[in-house]
Amino acid sequence: MRYRTSINISAEAVMSGLSYSSLIPPNLFILLTVIGLALAWRWTRLGLVVATIGGALLYLASMPVVADYLVEHVKALAGAMPILRAGSSPGAIIVLSADYRRSDVPGQSYTVGPATLERLADAAREARRLGLPVLVSGGRPKEINQSLAMMMSTVLQDDFRVPVRWREDRSLNTYENAAFSGEILRQAGVPSALLVTDCRDMARALWSFHAVGYPVTPAVCPHPQTGNGQSVGAAPPLSARSFFPQIPALLNSYRALHELIGLAWYRYRYRHGEAGPKATAEAR
């Protein structure tokens, strides 16, 4: 039996909070600014220094030039990720879940969000082009009583007219998407699969599938080992607006930083290849 020291437990708890709570940048920068302003009432110089640092970092994260750099860096990581060689072409399509929202359809509480819907559209296009069966992957969030895999299956079959052969509904993060999807496809005799997610999330997804030992080929984002994937395009040209804060840029910075922190956390948390409820609680 392997025991963790109290130091390791503390490190895992802190990293989990930083990765998936309001402390992840740029939320952290807002918090720093507020703390600095509060401190300034008692310790003026210290408070102003903290607030200035927080405000400066928040401004940087809101600049399109910084956000574009972060996003392109995250996308480039996908091309640098190792993937396992498969002895044959993909025998299925795996599409990973992303988000969900309240449904406007009577009798339906929740449905897939815009990011998941975009992935389903990509999966439907690939399924029609290649004629491969589809696996949807996404567990049940704590707040609702329906799995993301079930929502994805409903949308694919009802709206895209694409049948879903397998539903993986136990996973609560990307690593478990990979572990449980690979398990299902191995049992079905499928040696490798085409992976559908978006380019921003592809690096963490490829790392996870490599870690669990299941070969996948990215359906989007070019990869030097396969030559597959759609071009993600170049960063937009610089202009005066590139240096002024914008809300979309702040959102892009948040997503990119989330992926960078998440990938670093996965490399630490899953270095021993663990998956399951306890691992999910720590890595979510």
N, C-alpha and C positions, 0 to 999 in steps of 0.2 A: 504494500500500500504506500502511496506517495503522499507525504504531508507537505503543506505549504506553511511557511513561517508567517508570523504576524506582519512582517514587513511586506511580504508578497501580497497578502490579502489587502493590506492598506493601499498598495500601489495599484492593484486591480480595481479597487473601489474608486480611487481617485481618477484613474484613466477612463473608467466607464462613465463617470459623471461628466468628465470633460468632453467625451465623444458624443454623448447623446442627451445632454441637458442644455439648459439655457446658458451654460458657461462656454459653449463652443463659440469661437470667433465667427462673425463680428459681434455677437451678443456680448461677449466678454468685454469688448471695447466700450460698449454702451455702459455696462456695469462699472467699468473703471472710471469713466467720466462722472457718473453719478456719485460714486464713492469719493472721488476727488473733490467734487463740489461740497459734499457733506463734510469732509475733513477740513475744507477751507474755512468753515465757520469757527473751528477751534485752532487748527494749525494751518495758517494761511499759505505759507510757502509750500509745505508738503502737499496740501490739498490741490494747489494750483498746478504743481508738477504732475501729480497723478492725473488730474483732469485734462491737462494738456496732452499727456501721452495717450490717454484714452481717446480724446477727440481727434488727435492726429492719425492714430491707427484707424479710427472709424472713417475719417475722410479718405484715407488711402484705400480702404476696402470699398468705398463708394465710387471710386474713380473707374470709369470704363477701361482705361489702359491697364490698371492693376487687375481688375476682374478678368479681362481678356487673357492676360498673361497666366493667371492662376488656372483658368479653364483649359487653355491650350497645354499647360504643363500636365494637368491631370489626364487629358486625352493622350498626350505623348507617353505617359506611363503605361498605357495599355499596350502600346507597341513594344515596350521593353519587357513586358511580362513573359516569362517562359510558359509554353504550353506543351502538353504531352502529345507526342506523335501517335496517331491512330493508324492501324493497319488497313483501314478501309474508310470510305467516305462517310460523312455523318448519316446516321440512320434515324434520327429524330430531331425535333426542334424543341429546345428548352427556352421558355420565356419567363423571366423573373418579374416578380411584382415590384411595385414602387409605392403608390399612394392609393387612397380611396377617398370618397366623399359621400355626403348624404344624397340619396337619389330623389329626383323629382317625379319618378314614375310611381303612381299609386300602387300600394301593396309591396313596394320594394324599399327597404330601409336604407341600404347602402349600395353603391356601385363603384367601379374603378374610377380613379382620379385621372387627370389629364396626362401625367407622365406614364402611368400604366397603360392608358388607352393608346398612346403613341407606340409603346412596345408591342401591344397586341396588333396594331395595324402593320407593323414590320413583320411580325410573326405570321400574320395571315397572308401577306404578300409572298413570303418565303415558302409557306406551306403550299400555296397554289403553284408557285414556280417549280418547286422540287417534288411535290407530292409526298412529303414526309409527314408522319404523325406528330402530334403536338403534345408536349407536357407543359402544364402551367404550374408555377411554383410560388406559393405564398401562404403562410399560416394565418391564424386568427389573432388579430390584435386584441389586447385585453379589454378595450372599450366596447367591442361589439361581439355579436354571437355568430358571425359568419366569417369563413376564411376568405382571404384574398383569392385563393385558387378557385373557389366556387364562383366568386364575382367574375373573375377572368374567364372562366369556362362559359358562364352565361353570356357574356358579351361576345366572345368569339363565335359561339354557336348561333346565337340569336341575331346578332348584328352583322357579323362578317361571314356567316354561313360556313365556318370552318370547324370541323369536329375536333373535340379534345379527347385524346385517348387516355391520358394519365393526369391525375391531379395530386400534386404534392402539397399537403395542407398542414404539415407539422412545423415548418421552418418559421423563424422569427427574425432572421437576419441573413445576410448574403452567404456567409459561410455555411449555414444550415441549408439554404437553398441548394448549394452545391452538394453537400453531403447526402441529403435525403433524395435529391433528384438523381444523383449518380447511383444511389442504391436501387431506386425503382427501375432505372434503365438497365442496369446490370442484370437484375432479376428477369427483365423482359428480353434479354439477349441482345441489347443494343450496345455495341462497343464504343460508340462516340456520338456526339450530337452537335448541332448548330446552336450557338448561344445567342439569344436575343435579349439585350438590355440596351441602355443608351451609352454613348461614348464616355460620358462623364463617369459612369459607374463601372465601365468595362474593366479597368485595372484591378479593382477589388474583386470583381467576379472571376476574372481569369486567375488571379492569385488563389482564390478559394477552390476553384475546380482543380488547379494544379496540386494544391495541398491535400485534397481528398483523393487524388489519383485517378480522376476521370477525364478523358480527353474531350475537349470541346474546341470548336472553331468559331471565332467571332463572326456574327452575321453583319455587324456594322463596325466601323473603325478599322482601317487598314492595319494588318499585322505582318511584319516582315517574314515570319516563319510560315505563313500560309498564303500570302498574297491575296487573301480574301478581305471582304469588308468594303463598305462604301466610303468614299472620301469624306472627311469631316470639314474640308474647306480651310481657308487661311483666316488668320485674325483680321478684323476690319482695319482699314488704314487709319492712321492717327489724324486727329483734327483737334480744334480747340475744345470741343465738347468732350474729348477723351479725358480731359483733366478736371472736369467739373463733376461733382457728386450726382449720382443718379440712383434711384431706387432699384431698377433692374440690375444695375451693376452690383449693388450691395447684395442682392439675392444671389447673383452668380458667384460672388466671392464666398458667400455663406456655403453654398453647395460644394464649391471646389475645396474649401478648407475642411468641410465635413468629410469629403472623400480622402483627403490627404491624412487627416487625423485618424479616420477609420481604418485606412490601410495600414498605418503604423501600428495601430492598436491590434488589428487582426494578426499581424506578424508576431506580436508579443503574446497575445492571448491564446492563439491557436498553434503555437509552436510545437505542441505535443499532439495536435490533431484531435482535440476533444470536440464533441458536439452533443447537444442534448439540453434538457431544461436548465440544468445548473450553469452550463456554459453560456446559454442564451441570456440568462438573467444577468450575468457579468458583462457580456459583450454587446448587449442590445444598444 
